[in-house]
Amino acid sequence: MHGTKKRSSDAIDKVLNKLRDVKPCGKGWSARCPAHDDQHPSLTVTEAENGLILMHCHAECSYENICLALGISNIVATYDYRDEMGKLLYQVTRTAPKGFFMRRPNGKEGFKNGLGDVRRMLYRLPELLKSDRQQPVFIPEGEKDVDALRRLGFVATCNSGGAGKWRDEYNRWLAERDVVVLPDNDAQGDEHAQKVANSLLAVAASVKLVRLPNLPAKGDVSNWLSAGGTEEQLLAFVEKAEILDSRLGTSMNRENIASGFTLTPLTDLLAEPEEPIPYVWDRTLPMGGFSICAAKPKVGKSTLARNLALAVAKGEDFFGRATNQGKVIYLSLEEIRAEITGHFRQMGSAGEDILVHTGRAPTNALQALSTAITQSQPALVIIDPLSRFLRVADFNSYGEVTKVLEPLIDLARESGCHILAVHHNGKGERDGGDSLLGSTAFFGAVDTLLIMRRKENNRFVYSEQRYGENLSATLAHLDKETGKVTPGGALETIQIDTCKRRVLESLGEETLTEPEIKERVGGNSTHTSKALRELCTEGAVQRTGAGKKGDPYLYAKISEAKSSILDFTPKTNSENNPDDDWKDAVNF
């Protein structure tokens, strides 16, 4: 027996006897960790009051790796949970003797225990999204059951974590689908199945709860199939089962199904872990979101949209923010095929995962897009322009615009892709949502409004976000040779830098007050004030006086002022006419 501390069970003895350099330590023992080359004992072992053995490696070896190294458990199955684009988010891992733990990629070709703030997902989601929507979706309790059903050709999914862990947020993936819930044969399994069924009543085309006959205690559909259950028998049970209509489990004809509200107590919502919002374009375009990219005619919004499409397809940064690489559907409903092809070729596209439609939208545009999204599973859909996609008699009617936008927004939410629509700004120089052509319903519907404007012979891009972080007005510089749009600096920074040059020019060899400088410089007085403060900080301008009545601040240029400030010229797209580069690169 290692050490002098008394051990309280045979289980702890079996663990400690497998370890090296075991010594008493606090309420437990220390030892060399078997999961790495441990020269100095870094493993702490304790036994909880309920007999559970706790092991912690201070070198951050995972619990399962320690158990595997000790030979007290083996990983017998892993179940991958992937997002809409097929990216691995986390795994549910089954060990022998029977046990489960969850882990997530650590970014270094390995895994880290627990889920942290990883987005929760349905099992086999990519396969679910690609499946025939006319097929029913089976929801058993566990991953093993899902895989057993899939081997028979059924569409199946489940939540991670087992019984009681269903979340209402999963429902959107099952909207307008026929759902069959298969409970395990115990009280916990039945309670879980009821919860899933009740949650889905509000969104599914139909919900059936099918209790399989002759299941052993705690048995599941895998047990039923192993005992000789067949595909034909299962389909017969589903056919006979009644469609649920309420939380009491009553049935009704499918033709009379009425959706209801799914109410969750606030205490339950507050108890759920906070989940990060996933983005196609970091902090700007959320997955499952709807946005509008707006500008006046001939400003360059289509060029900007195609640059964004290529960035997402390549997984490259766009305007200083990362993109989540994925497939893109680009609907060009106005421009001719040669223009689109020419621009992508000019940008150096090598045939990235971008699917392009040119020409008119079909009469059943929404249904056609829904089918395309189901088949292709894009991360981003761009509709250019929105007016050619929607059938709207009056763009100024709030009710009519809301009515036609709702199905498009629902499509984005249900599919998980982001839908960005290109739209025109109205007349005048209004800002933000007020600048959009038509009803205010357009601005009210979006998660992101991306606006492109001409200002001072340049084009600038900025965003207004429902989620995420507003993109401040940024110069959009178009490279004439490549057709690529890149950020050229924040508008305010450029304006202040320009103002700094004008302040120095206005001062000359004189000493002036701030109001006198502002009068000479003209323009935005706030920019002039900021320019003065920065010039003083940089040592280009000296300030004297107390800043009081009768003794105001006085400003004078320091003769050693840096030439870089005096010579500053704001970056533009072209030395003579900034618009020329945009016109030459792409025909608007």
N, C-alpha and C positions, 0 to 999 in steps of 0.2 A: 504494500500500500504506500503510495507516494504522499509525503508530507505527514503532518500530524493532525490535520483537521479531520473530524469524523464525517464520513459520508452517509447520506441519509437514504440511499436507494441503490438497488443493483444497477439501475439504468445509468446513474452518474459514474458508478464504478466501471462500467463497460466503456464509457467515453474516456475517462481519465486514464484507464489502462492502455489506451491506444495512443496516448500523447507522450511527448518527451519533456523532460525537465519540469515536471509538475510540482508546484509549490503553493502553499496557502497564500491567499491574497484577498484581504478584506473579507467579504462574505462568501467568497468562492475560491477559485484557484487560477493561477497563471500557468502558461505552458507555451512551448513553441508551436506556432501555427503550422499545421501539416499542408496547408494550401499554397505556401510559398517558402522560399529558402530563408527560414527565420533563424538568424544567428543569435538574436536576443529575444527572449519570450515576449510575444506581443498578443497572445491569445488569452482572453479572460473567459472563464467558464463558471457559471452559477446555476443553481437549481431553484426554480420558483416553488412557492408553496403548493401549487397544483401538480408538481412533479415535472413540469416542462423544463427542459435543459436549454439554457441560453448560452450562446457562444458569440463573442465579439472579437474580431481581429482589428487591432489598432492600425494595421497596415491596409485596412479596408478590403480584405478578402471577403467575398460574399458568403453568407451562411450556407448556401447550397454547395459551394465549392469546398468549404470546410467539411461538410457532411460527406461529399463524394470522396474527398481525400481520406477520410476515416473509414470509408466503406460501409457507412451506416444508412446510406440511401443512394438510389440511382435514378437519374433522369430517364424516364421511359417514354415520354411524349412531350412535344412542344406544339403549341397552337399559336400561330401568328395572327396578330390583329393589325390590319393594314388600313390606311385611309382610302379616300376615293380614288387616288391616283396609284394605289398599290404600294405606297411607302410604308415600311414596317414601323409601327408606333410602339408596340410592346408585345410581349409573349406571356401566355399562361403556360406554366411548366408543371407537368405531373411527375411525381417521384414514386419510387417503390421502396419501402411499403407506402401505401396510398397516402399521398399528400400533394398539396398544390402551393405554388408561389408564383408571383408575377415579377417580371423584370422588363427593363427597357434598354435600348441600345445606349452605350456610353460614349458613342462617337469615336471609339478607338477599336472597332472590330470586336468589341466585347459587350457585356451587359452589366447593368447596375440594378440591384434589387429595388423592388417597389415601382410605383408608377409616377410618383412625384406629381407634377402638374401636366402630365401628358394627356392629350385629348382622348376621352373614352370613345370606343368604337364598337360596332357590331362585328361579330365573327364572320369571316368570309364576305365582307362588304363588297369588294370589287366584283366578286362572282354574283352577288345578289343584284347589283346594279346592272350587270350585263344580261341578266336572265330575262326570259320571255315574261312580260308582265301579265300574260294570261295564265301563267302557271301559279298555283297556290304556293305560299311561302310557309314552310313548317318551322315552328319555334319550339324546340325541346329545351331542356334545362342546361345541357352541357355541350361542350365542343365535341366530345367523342360521339354523342348522338347526332350532332350535325353532320359529321363526316360519314357516319353510317348511312344516313338518309341520302347524302349526296352520292354515295357509291351506287345507290339504286336509281339515280337520275333525278331525284327531287331537288327543289330549291329549298335551302334551309339556312338558318342563322340562329344566333343566341347572343346574350350579353356575357361579358366577363364577370367573374366574381361569384357566379352561381346564383342560387335562389335568393330572392329579395333584392337583387341589385339592378333590376330594370330601371331605366331612366326614360322620362317622357321625351327627352331630346332625341331618342332613337326613332321615335315614331315617324319622323319625316321621311326616313328611308323606306317606309312601308306604306306611304300614302297611296290610296286607291289600289292597294293589293288585296287579294284574298288571303287571309291569314288563318293558319291552323295551329293552335297551341296544344302541345303534348305534355301533360304534367307527369312528373315522377310519382310513384305510388307511395306517398307519405304525406303527412299533414303539411310539412314545409313546402313540398313540391306542389301540392294543390293550391296553397296560398300564393305561391309565386306565379303559377299559371293564371290564377284569377286576376292578379295584379297586372300581368302583361296584357291579358285580354281586355280588361277594363280600360287600360291606358290607350289601347289601340282602337277602341270603339269610335273615337272622335275622328280618326283619319282614314282607317282602312275601308276598302270596299265592302268587306265582310269579315267577320271574326267567328271562328268555330273553336270550341274547346272539346278535344277528343280524348277521353280516358280509355286507354287500351285494356282489353280484358285479360284476365289470368296473369297479371303481373305479380311477381313476388314482392314482398315488403321492400320498400325503397327501390323497386325496380324501375327501369326506364325503357325507352323505345329500343335501345341497343339490346337489352335483355330479351325483349319481345321478338326482335328479329332473329337473335341467336337461337331462340326456342322454336323457330320455324315460321314466324310471321312473314308474310309475303307482301310484295308491292301491291298486288291486286286486292288483298284483304285490307290493307291500310287505306287504299283509295275507297273501298266500299264503306269502311267506317266513317271516312270523311264525308262521303256522299249522304249518308244517313243522318249525320249530326246536324243539329239545328243551328241556325245563325243567331248569334247573341244580339240582344238589343239593348240591354241595360246592365247596370252593376249587379242586379239581382240574378242575372243569367237567364232571363226569359228569352224566348225566340220569336222571330217574325220572318215574313217573307223578305227576300233580298230587295224586292222592288220598293219596299216601304221602309228601308233602313233610314233612320234619322240620326245625324251626328249630334253629339252633345259636347259640353265643355268638360275638360279634364282638370279638376281642381286639386291643387296640391297645397297642403298647409304650409304657411310661411316658415314654420319651425323646421319642416323637412327641407325646404329650399335653403335655409340658412345653414343647415347641417351638411349640405353637399359641398365638397371641396371646390374652390374657385378654379375654373378652367380657363386657360388662355384662349383668346380668339385666334384661330389659324388664318393665315393670310396667303393669298396668291402673290400679292405685291406687298411687302412688309409694311405694316401700319397704315396701309392705304386701301387695298382691295381685299376685303375678307372673303374667305371661302363661303359659298352659299349666299353671297351678297349680290346686290344690284347697284350699278352706278351709271352715271351719265358723264360723258366727256363732251363739253360744250365750247363752242367758239362761234364767232361770226363767220359767214362764208369766206373762203379763200385764205383763212388764217393758218391752216395746217393741221387741223385736228385729225384728219385721216392719216397723215404722215406720222403724227405722234402715236396714233392707235396701232399702226403697223410696226413701229419701233417697239412698242410695248409687247405686241404679239411675239416678235422675234426674241425679245429678252426673256419672256416666260418660257418659250419653247427651248431656249438654251440654258435657262436657269441663271441668267446674268443679272447683275445689278441694273436698276433703272432709276435714274435721277437720285443716285446715292442710297437707294434702298434695295434690299435683296428681294429676289423673286423665288417662288417655290416652283421648280421646274415641272412642267407638265404639258400635255397636249393642248392645242389651241384650235378653235373653230372661228374662222373669220368670214363673215357674211358681208361681201361688198356688193351693195344693192344699187349703186349709182355708177361707179367707175367701170371702164372697160377692162377686159381680161389682160390686155397687153400692158396697161398702166400698172396693174397690181404686180404682174410678173416682173416687169422692169424694175420696180422699186425694191422688191425682195432680192432680185439678182444684184442690184446696185449695192444693197446692204451686205452682200457677201453671203447670203443664205445658201446653205449646202443641203437643202431639202429637209429641214428640221420638221418636227411633228406638228405641222400647221395644215389644217384642212380648210380649203378656200372654196367659197361659192361666189360666183359673179353673176350678175343679172338680176332679174326680178325675183321677189320673194313669192313662193307658191301661195295659192289662195288659203290653204290651211297651214299658214306659216308657223303658228305656235305648235301645232301637233307635229309638223315636220321637224322643227327644232328639237322638240322633246324626244323624238325617235333618234335623231342624230346624236343627242347627248347620251342617251341610253346605250347606243352602240359604240360610241367613241370614247366616252368617259373623259371629257376635256377638263383641264383646270380652269380655262378661261374661254369665254365666248364673246366675240365682239360683233355687234350689229351696227352696220355703217351704211346709211343713217337709220335712226329709229323711225323716222317718218315714213320710210319705205317698207317697214316691217309691220307696223300697226295699221289697222283699218280704223281710222278715227275721222269722223266727219267734221268735228269741231275741236281743234286743239286747245281752245280757250275754255272748254267746258270742264269744270272740276270733276263732275260726276262721270262724264264719259271717259276722261283720261284715266281716272282711278279704276274704272271698270276694266279697261283694256290692259292696264299695267299689272293688276293683281295676279292674273295667271302667269305672267312672265316672272314676277317676283317669286311666286310659289314654285315655279320650275327651278329657279336658282336655289331656293331653300331646300327643296326635295333632292335635287341632284348633287348638291355640294359644290358645284362649279360656280365661278363668278361670271355674271353676265354684265358686260359693259356696253352701253348704247351710245353711239355718237349722235349728237343733237345740235341744233343751231341755237345761238343766242339771238335775242330780239334786238330791236333798234335801241339806240341810246347807249349810255355808258353806265348802266346799272351794274352793281356788284353782286357776287354770290348767286343765291337762288333766284333773286329778282331779275337776273340777266337772262334767264332761260326764255326761249320763245314758247308762248302758250301758257297754259294754266299753272298755277302754283302747285298743282298736284304732282308735277314732275319732280320738283325739289323735295316735296314731302315724302316721296316714295323711295328716294335713293339712300343707300348707305354711304356713298361717296359721290361728291360732285367735283369733277376734275375740270377746271376751267383754263382755257388758253386765250390770251389776249395780246393784242399789239399795244405797245407802250414805248414811246420815245424811240421809234424806228426799230424796235426789237419785239420779239415774242417772249411772253412769260407764261409759266404754268404754275398754278396753285390748286390746292384742294380744300374742300370743307367736308369734314368727316362726322358721321354719326358715331362710328367707332374708330379707334386708332388715333393717329396724330396728324393734324393738319400739315400739309406740305406748304411751306411758306413760298411766296412768289419767287420763282427761280427763272433765270434767263434760259431759254431753250435755244441752243445753238445748233444750226443745221450745217453739217459738213457737206459741201457741194459735191465732193468727189464720191463719198460713200453713201449719201442719203440718210445718214444716221443723225439722230437728235441727241445731244448730250447737254447736261446742265452746265451753265456758264457762270454760276454765282447767284446769290440771293439778290433780289431787286433792291431791297433797302440798302444792302451793303454797297451796291453799285451806285445808288443815288447819293449816299453819304460820301463815297469816295469822290464822285463828281463834284459834290458841294464843297468838299475840302479844297479842291483845286480852285474853285471859284472864290472861296473865302480868301485864300492866299493872294489871288489876283486882285481882289477888291481892297485888301489891306495895303498893298504896295509898300511904301515906306512910311505910311501914316500910322497913327494910333487911334483906334475907333472903339466906340461902344458897341454892344451887341445889336441894339436896334438899328444903328447906322450900317452895320455889316449886313443885316438882314435886308435892309432897303436896297443896298447895292446888289446883293446876290439875287434877290427875288426868289420866286418859287416857294417851296415848302419850308416854312420857318422852323418847323420841328427838326427837319434834316439839317438846317443851318446850325441850330443849337447843338445837335449831336456832333456835327462836324467840328465845331469850335472846341468842344470838350475833348474829342479825340486828338485834335491838333495840339492842344495844350499838353495832353498826356504824352504824346509822341515827341514833344520838345520842338515842334515847328512854330508854335505861337506862345508868346508870354502873356500872362494875365496879371494885371496890377489893379489896385483899388480894393475897396472894402465891399463893394456890391450893395451899397446903401444909398439912400436918397442924398444927393449932394456929393457922393463919392462912389460913382458907379464903377463896375468892372471896365477896364480898358484893355484892349487887345492889340498887340503889335507882333509883326512877323519877325522871327529870329533869323538873322542873316544866314545862319548855317542850316537853314531848313533843308531837309532831305530832298534831293532832286526827284526822287521817285514819286514824291507827293505832288510836286509842281508839274511833273510831266505826265501824271496819270491821265489816261484816256480810257473810258469804259469800253469793254469788249462789245463789239457788234458783229452781226453776221457777215457784213460786207462793208468795206471802207466807204464806198460811194452810196450804194443803195442796199440796205440789209435785205429787202424783199427779193432782190434778184436771185440770191442763192436758193431761196425756197422755190421760186418759179422755175428755175433751171433744173433743180433736182427732181421735182415732181409737179405734174400738171394738176392744179387745183380746180 
